[in-house]
Amino acid sequence: MILVVLEHDGTRLRKGALEAITRARQLSALGDVSGVVIGENLASVAEEARRYVGTVYVAEVGAYTAEKWAAAAYAAAQRAGAKVVIATGGRQSRSWTPRLAYRLGAGLLEDTLETSTDGSRVIASRYSFLNRVTEKQAAGLPVVITAKPNTTPLAEPQGEGSVERLSVELPAAKVEVLERVTEQKKGVSLTEATIVVTGGRGLGSPEAFAGVEQLADLLGGAVGATRAVVDAGWRPYGEQVGQTGKTVQPNAYIALAVSGAVQHQAGMNKSKYIVAVNKDAEAPIFKIADYGIVGDVHQVLPALIEATKKLKD
Ligand SMILES: Cc1cc2nc3c(=O)[nH]c(=O)nc-3n(C[C@H](O)[C@H](O)[C@H](O)COP(=O)(O)OP(=O)(O)OC[C@H]3O[C@@H](n4cnc5c(N)ncnc54)[C@H](O)[C@@H]3O)c2cc1C
């Protein structure tokens, strides 16, 4: 049996959960797929989840702590008899999956780009050594895997699974959460956005990002940035797209004054449509772009904003 720990936002499954289900289905030689939803008030996510997996285990354990998530995933893995556990890669899973792997006596394949099986082991590729190297790993069973977001197609619903409530033995908390303040983020999240508008160093200044933000807002998309821009302190690291930043897979990726270095491409080349604006016709980004405009971004971006406004009116 394969168990997928299904990430959600309290109401719906996140995109990363649908990618993790695809990963599980790709390993179907190792068993059927079940899932677990962990958190509080899980009725609606459990209902959605059962359209994707055979059994959905529901672990009502309250607000997040790494100990609770590890305990809930462990209980679900035991109940399901799972030898493979798959979760979405990210900050949160980096803290609870090692605990789970330890309790299961399992290997841990972290932040994998793709996974397959030779029948008895899971083979995975991932970036390592500060993302300078792509390496291939193999682990026997049991194994815990995290899948780097935006590397895998989203799963489609498949039938009607059952829902089972899980009783979880929670460890005594060693750390108490005294207060939790959630940042009110403007706009959509970069990794979940269907449109991403990314600005590169060729914009010339942090102020020029006002136009990037405006276009992203008009299109209902998110703002991305290259590492050159982040290193210069123009934009926060959370917006960096690429090998050492986020991987995105939107329907449309608009790259403004971005050269398209391989390390940047590693984070966006799976986008459905790529649109590039660059004054240099030889810029590498044009090699992967579906639509390209050779021109000065300071003229093209205002024109794009005006055209988008007109289309919306
Ligand atoms: C180990 C490692 C990891 C890395 N990880 C990442 C990563 O995660 N993400 C990432 O982005 N990079 C990463 N990099 C850096 C990467 O190699 C590039 O240096 C970076 O992507 C370049 O950013 P850029 O395209 O904004 O800048 P540049 O390469 O300087 O490109 C600017 C572009 O703007 C164009 N331009 C200039 N003025 C205008 C104008 N007025 N109008 C239109 N176009 C204009 C230029 O023609 C040029 O193509 C990494 C590098 C290493 C070594």
The ligand as an ORCA input file, in Angstrom:
! r2SCAN-3c Opt
* xyz 0 1
  C      24.139     27.203     -8.377
  C      23.337     28.304     -9.005
  C      21.978     28.377     -8.734
  C      21.197     29.382     -9.321
  N      19.853     29.428     -9.050
  C      19.088     30.347     -9.684
  C      17.678     30.389     -9.484
  O      17.104     29.646     -8.683
  N      16.965     31.303    -10.171
  C      17.537     32.192    -11.041
  O      16.817     32.996    -11.627
  N      18.870     32.179    -11.234
  C      19.650     31.309    -10.568
  N      21.005     31.343    -10.744
  C      21.590     32.481    -11.467
  C      21.493     32.384    -12.983
  O      22.634     31.698    -13.467
  C      21.445     33.789    -13.633
  O      22.560     34.528    -13.200
  C      20.176     34.585    -13.298
  O      19.030     33.806    -13.558
  C      20.146     35.831    -14.160
  O      19.054     36.623    -13.804
  P      18.457     37.657    -14.855
  O      17.928     36.945    -16.042
  O      17.511     38.535    -14.099
  O      19.697     38.596    -15.193
  P      20.630     38.673    -16.457
  O      21.206     37.360    -16.820
  O      21.538     39.809    -16.206
  O      19.631     39.040    -17.650
  C      18.986     40.257    -17.809
  C      18.298     40.215    -19.156
  O      17.577     41.419    -19.330
  C      17.712     41.838    -20.677
  N      17.494     43.292    -20.669
  C      18.310     44.266    -20.169
  N      17.730     45.479    -20.305
  C      16.531     45.258    -20.925
  C      15.484     46.119    -21.356
  N      15.516     47.448    -21.143
  N      14.420     45.563    -21.978
  C      14.361     44.224    -22.199
  N      15.321     43.356    -21.810
  C      16.383     43.882    -21.176
  C      19.097     41.450    -21.086
  O      19.165     41.303    -22.500
  C      19.271     40.122    -20.355
  O      18.888     39.025    -21.170
  C      21.803     30.352    -10.178
  C      23.166     30.256    -10.443
  C      23.936     29.260     -9.869
  C      25.393     29.195    -10.193
*
